[in-house]
Amino acid sequence: MKKRVLIFATTYFPLVGGAEVAMKEVTDRLSGWEFDLICARIQPGLSSTEKIGNVTVHRVGFGRPIDKYLLPLLGSLKALTLSRPAVVWSLMASYGGFAALVYGWMHPRAKILLTLQEGDPLEHYAKRTGKLQWLHKQIFKRANAVQAISRFLAAWATHMGFSGTPIVIPNGVDIRRFTAPLSSEERQRWRTSWGVGDEQTVLVTASRLALKNGVDDLIRALLFLPTSYSVVIAGEGEDHDKLLSLVEQKQLQTRVMFLGSRPHAELPAILQSADVFVRASLSEGLGNAFLEAMACGLPVIGTPVGGIPDFLVDGKTGVFCQPRDPESIARAVRRIQSESGLRERLIQHGERLVREGYAWEGIATRIEKMLQG
C-alpha cells in the first residue's frame, strides 16, 4: 500500500515558480507514494480539485489574492477531509508553511518536513512578518526535518530555530532536455529572430524581472562593452516597464531584446543560441537558471551571494561579478572571451558538475529517504 503525503504550498500549477517546478519534478519520480497538495486558489477559474502529474491538487479560497492569507485556516480545514498522511510536507516557510504549522498544532504527532526554496533577501521575510516574526519561527521549530536547497538556506533554518541538522538537497536539472544539442540551423534561426549575427556576442539571462535578479545591472553592463555585445532577456516581472525605460534612456534599443515569458521547453534552445549566461543576483536561494545554462554548455557569470557559491567556483565552473556593479559584469564577460582556455574550461567543468550532482533522479531518491525517515 502506498504511503500518503500531504503537501502544503502557497500556490501550484499553473501558478508556478522554481519551487513549484521542483516539487513536480520530484513527485513525478516518486511513484511509490500518493500525494495530496493543498494550496490557495488565488485566481478565478482554477479547479477546486484536479490531478497534476502524481499529485492531487486541492485549491481553497475564492479565486482572489486574499486566498493566501486564508490558507492556514482553510487549508487546515480541508486537510481534515482527507485521509491521515504519513508525512506532512511544507513547501517553503511561507503561507503554506503556516498552514502546515496549524495542522501540526491540530495533530501533535504529525511528522512535518519543511523544504526551503526561498530566493528573496532574508531581511525581506523579517520585514514582512514584522511583529509576527515569533510566529514565523514556529514553522521552523515545529518541523521534524528540514531540506534546504543550499547551505545558505540551511544556515537560515538554524538561525530561525530549527533544532536539528538541516539536510542540503539542491534543486535539479532535466539533464536529457538541457543537454540535447541544438542544430546549427536552429541556432541561426533563433539568433536571426533576435537580429544578431554570428559576429556578435549574446549575453542571455532567464530571470523574473525583479530587482533581486539584477537585470538592470546587466543592461548597464553594455555601456562598458563594445557594440558587438547584445543582451537577450527571457522572463517577465514587475520591473518590466522600468527596464524598458532604462534601455531607452541609455539608447540601447538595438542591443537589448526582451523575449517575455517563454515556455520552459524553449529555454534550452534560447540558452544554446546565446554565448554567455549572466545573472547578477542580489539574493538567490540556489539559482537553477545557472545550472540549466551549464547543462546547455554555456559559461556562466554570477554573484557570490546566497546559494550561488554552492556550485560556482570562480575560474572553474563560472566567473564571479559583484552585486550592483555593472562594470564588474563587463570585466567578467571580457575575461571569458579573452583569457586563454577559460571558456572551454568553464563549459567542461560546468557540464560535468550538473551531470554528476544535479540530475533530478538522484535528487528525488535523496528526498524520498527524508520522507521515509
VOVO-328775 format. One record per residue (C-alpha): x, y, z. Coordinates in steps of 0.001 Angstrom, whole numbers, plus 500000, padded with zeros to 6 digits. Example, Ala and Ser with C-alpha at 12.3 -4.5 7.8 and 13.67 -1.06 7.14 Angstrom:
! residues 2
512300495500507800 513670498940507140 
END
This chain:
! residues 373
500000500000500000 501320503433499048 502102505874501828 500287509204501708 501976512595501841 500094515844502455 501797518883500916 501006522467501886 502089525091499326 501081528694498749 500447528039495034 500803525274492480 500474524794488745 499601526770486681 500863529481489086 504492528435489283 507967529479490196 511077527424490739 509769525842493959 506606524522492338 508516523199489314 510911521410491671 508030519842493602 506531518448490400 509889517133489165 510397515250492442 506858513936492943 506670512731489322 509628510460490118 508195509050493372 505626506630492004 505505504621495216 503785507450497102 500403509189496968 500469512977497188 497712515429498145 498612519114497834 496595521924499396 497188525467498135 495433528814497729 493284529255494606 494298532950494130 492985533211490552 489395532667489366 488637529758487074 491020527254488666 489536523895489656 488980523116493310 490455519649492763 492494518191489893 495265515681489274 498577517153488074 501259514561487492 501495512403490600 499766514993492799 496086515556493594 495773519318493986 493134520822496301 492665524610495999 490944526613498711 489670530169498704 487670532440496432 489973532940493461 491418536164494853 494877537186496147 493468537227499680 493278533428499489 496915533047500525 496175534809503818 493259532438504398 495298529351503533 496404528475507109 492747528249508208 491031526980505046 493901524640504204 493877523035507631 490104522556507462 490438520990504014 493101518622505351 490587517260507865 488522515909504952 491448513886503572 492986510626504743 495550510999507523 499020511269505908 502207509516506937 504126512754506333 503193516447506088 505405518344503647 505611522142503736 506864523784500549 508683526825501931 508192528683505208 505525530911503694 501715530818503726 501826527081503092 504249526812505996 501761528499508301 499098526042507111 501396523128507952 502060524721511343 498336524943512129 497881521340511014 500778520375513270 499077522047516224 495931520045515452 497932516808515127 500884516978517538 502244513607516411 502342514559512734 505755514344511106 506487517588509230 509156518014506557 509958521633505684 511568522402502321 513277525786501956 513346527259498450 513241530964499338 515090533254496935 514429536795498160 516789538563500583 516186537114504038 515633540560505528 512509540798503353 510923537915505263 511702539526508601 510208542799507364 507050541106506046 506379539219509261 507219542216511459 505937541741514987 504753538267513990 508283537019513383 507989534890516535 505125533050514808 507176532665511618 509899530994513675 507381528452514930 507305526945511422 510982526051511811 510675524944515438 507738522636514683 509454520947511716 510797517451512346 513158517680509376 514376520463507074 515542520130503490 517292523248502200 518336523732498585 521575525457499622 523950525849502556 522803529458502782 519196528417503464 520306525625505789 522034528231507954 518844530311507911 516848527330509203 519193527014512186 519042530773512798 515242530632512770 515121527971515460 515223524526513823 516810522298516460 518077519532514182 520602519459511361 519174520710508034 519935518482505060 521078520242501889 519496518740498781 519529521153495830 517073521520493013 517962519701489838 518077519881486065 516332517827483411 519624516519482035 518172514978478898 516331518135477876 519091520649478564 521992518653477150 520251517763473867 522354519537471197 520793522299469105 521362522155465359 523346524969463762 520300525803461626 518047526132464666 520625528244466467 520868530511463467 517082530835463346 516921531997466956 519754534499466516 518191535865463354 514918536401465222 516893538455467747 518545540489465000 522089539378465811 524720537841463558 527455535285464140 529991538036464792 528046539335467811 528348538076471387 524977537458473029 524635537636476801 521494535860477953 519580535810481211 516484533845482195 515083535778485106 511992537184486709 512201540898486007 512680541949489605 515288543969491453 516780540913493165 517900539425489820 519990542425488772 518651542629485224 519132546396485261 522812545904486060 523183543515483127 521674546124480816 524016548817482169 526989546485481629 526557547026477871 527783550599478395 531199549107479248 531279546692476302 531711547177472530 528615547492470345 529173543917469160 527722542733472504 523967542307472978 521645541146475777 518675538780475462 516251538666478402 513784535786478851 511255536469481566 508547538774482856 508017540597486100 507136543730487981 510166545706486730 509389545261483014 508390548884482360 511319550238484396 513748548135482382 512231549290479084 512667552889480217 516273552190481190 517005550758477732 515518553837476068 517324556213478425 520688554586477660 519850554328473932 520379550562473904 517225549643471952 519196547827469234 521274545859471757 518659544604474237 515922542110473318 513032541299475672 511592537868474879 508912537981477556 507792534868479381 508752531813477339 507666528179477789 510222526213479778 510522523815476823 512007526649474729 514660527557477267 517353525052476153 517224526429472595 517334530031473806 520329529318476020 522251527371473379 521678530170470865 523488532641473139 527155532845474157 527324533659477896 524736533351480678 524599536188483228 522534536712486341 523839539424488644 521660538411491602 521320540464494745 519995537349496500 519487533718495478 518226530620497272 520203528455494848 519978529592491230 518630526840488992 518913529035485914 522710528865486243 522655525076486394 520416524842483335 522773527138481437 525740524975482458 523927521885481189 523442523685477869 527184524234477549 527268527946478378 529831529677480575 528054531461483426 528585534679485365 527023535198488793 527439536983492096 528823535390495288 525517535638497176 523055533176498732 523325529641497366 525341530502494239 528749529694495815 527485526124496379 528180525419492698 530005528402491201 533764528276491724 535448531258490113 537568530246487160 536380526626487279 532586526390486944 531906530077486326 533092533621486867 532017535940489659 530908539527489239 529782541804492084 526222542830493029 525136546269491855 528313546661489788 527657546708486008 531313547342485243 532306544134487064 529852542238484824 531603543676481774 535000542679483166 533773539121483748 532459538929480180 535751540206478753 537642537712480895 535679534773479489 536124535982475940 539835536797476185 541533534555478771 543151531608477021 541348528311477645 538935529765480209 535746529455478182 536392525789477359 537331525023480977 534139526626482334 531965524693479896 533669521373480622 533542521679484415 530037523137484398 528559520317482331 530277517693484492 529081519325487706 525441519297486595 525510515732485272 527131514348488432 525330516322491128 522116517857489855 520129515210487959 516531515080489186 516592511296489533 519280511340492204 517698514289493985 514298512577494118 515935509498495663 517540511618498389 514267513360499193 512448510015499314 514856508925502062 513843512002504062 510169511145503614 510858507602504797 512954508705507739 
END
